[in-house]
Amino acid sequence: MAKFIGVKMIEAVPMTAREANDKGHKIGNHSFEEDGYEVTYPDGYKSWSPAKEFEKAYYKLEDPAGDVLKENDIKRFIKDIENVKVGTKTTNTTLTCLTGFEVHGQAACVKPENFDLNVGANYAQIKAEDKIWEGLGFVLQWAKYGLKR
């Protein structure tokens, strides 16, 4: 069977399985007390999703309209930061995203005696965050407008 990936913009409101069941949504084997979300898809279709599965698949944007990425969207997407001194003048920064994907930034000074890990880490992190902006921008474009075939 073929595998597919997809990205879509949805709207969601918190809803327990009991509330979902009362509205006629299928809840499978989930207990009535389980937290979840009522999900509304672009075509108006509604369904219920358990919180655990929903939160693995969807990322809430700061912009209520979902039209732009905000700086906090990028900052919240970072799970871990690692800064390493390389040689005598270089800082390598690795940002681990919520997905486990890693992006890297690098900064260096001219003279070893000017090296400051904190200063280098700041510049390297900005460069790495730019890569997250690009990646999430790609995802947002896909979610808003789909594939253009």
C-alpha positions in Angstrom: 0.0 0.0 0.0 1.3 3.5 -0.9 2.3 5.9 1.9 1.2 9.6 1.8 2.0 12.7 3.8 -0.3 15.7 4.1 -0.5 19.1 5.8 -3.7 21.0 6.4 -4.9 24.0 8.4 -7.6 23.0 10.8 -9.6 24.6 13.6 -10.0 22.8 16.9 -11.8 23.3 20.3 -11.2 21.2 23.4 -13.9 18.5 23.8 -14.1 15.4 26.0 -15.0 12.1 24.5 -18.4 12.2 26.2 -19.2 15.6 24.6 -18.0 14.3 21.3 -20.2 11.1 21.6 -23.2 13.3 22.6 -22.6 15.3 19.3 -22.5 12.1 17.3 -18.8 11.9 16.7 -17.2 8.4 16.7 -14.9 8.0 19.7 -13.8 4.4 19.2 -12.7 2.6 22.4 -11.9 5.8 24.3 -13.4 6.4 27.7 -16.0 9.2 28.1 -13.6 11.1 30.4 -10.8 11.3 27.9 -9.8 14.8 26.8 -9.6 15.6 23.1 -10.6 18.1 20.4 -13.3 18.6 18.0 -11.5 19.2 14.7 -13.0 21.2 11.8 -11.3 20.6 8.5 -11.2 23.1 5.6 -14.2 21.5 3.8 -16.3 21.8 7.0 -16.1 18.2 8.0 -15.9 17.7 11.8 -14.5 14.9 13.8 -13.2 14.2 17.3 -9.5 13.4 18.1 -8.0 12.2 21.4 -5.7 14.9 22.9 -2.6 12.6 22.7 -3.0 12.0 19.0 -4.1 15.6 18.2 -1.1 17.1 20.0 1.3 14.8 18.1 0.0 16.0 14.8 -1.0 19.7 15.2 0.9 22.8 16.2 -1.0 25.9 17.4 0.1 29.2 15.7 0.2 32.5 17.5 -1.6 34.3 14.6 -5.4 33.6 15.1 -5.9 33.8 11.3 -3.0 31.4 10.6 -1.6 33.7 8.0 1.9 34.5 9.4 4.5 32.9 11.6 5.4 34.9 14.7 8.8 34.8 16.5 7.2 32.9 19.4 6.0 30.2 17.0 9.7 29.6 16.2 10.9 29.8 19.8 8.2 27.3 21.0 9.2 24.9 18.2 12.6 24.5 19.8 12.9 21.6 22.2 16.6 21.8 23.0 19.7 24.0 22.4 23.3 22.8 22.4 26.2 25.1 22.0 29.7 23.7 21.3 33.1 25.4 21.0 34.9 24.1 17.9 38.6 24.9 17.6 39.6 28.2 19.1 37.2 30.7 17.4 34.0 28.9 16.4 30.6 28.2 18.1 28.3 25.5 16.6 24.7 25.6 17.8 22.3 22.7 17.3 18.6 23.4 17.8 16.5 20.3 18.3 12.9 20.9 17.1 9.7 19.4 18.6 9.8 16.9 15.7 13.3 15.7 16.6 14.7 17.4 13.5 17.9 19.2 14.1 19.1 22.5 12.6 22.5 24.1 12.9 24.0 27.5 13.1 27.6 28.6 13.3 29.4 31.8 14.3 33.1 32.6 14.6 35.3 35.4 15.6 38.6 36.5 14.0 41.0 36.2 17.0 40.9 33.4 19.6 41.4 35.8 22.5 38.1 37.4 21.5 36.1 34.2 21.7 33.1 34.3 23.9 30.8 31.2 23.8 27.7 33.2 24.8 28.2 35.8 22.1 28.9 33.1 19.5 25.9 31.1 20.7 23.6 34.1 20.2 24.7 34.7 16.6 24.7 30.9 15.8 21.2 30.5 17.3 19.8 33.3 15.1 21.2 31.6 12.0 19.7 28.2 13.1 16.3 29.8 13.9 16.3 31.2 10.4 16.2 27.6 9.1 13.2 26.9 11.3 11.5 30.0 9.9 12.1 28.6 6.4 10.9 25.1 7.3 7.7 26.2 9.1 7.0 28.8 6.3 7.1 25.9 3.8 4.7 23.9 6.0 2.4 26.9 6.5 2.2 27.5 2.8 1.3 23.9 2.2 -1.3 23.9 5.0 -3.0 27.1 3.7 -3.0 26.3 0.0 -2.4 22.6 -0.5 -0.4 21.1 -3.3 -0.6 22.9 -6.7 -0.5 20.1 -9.3 
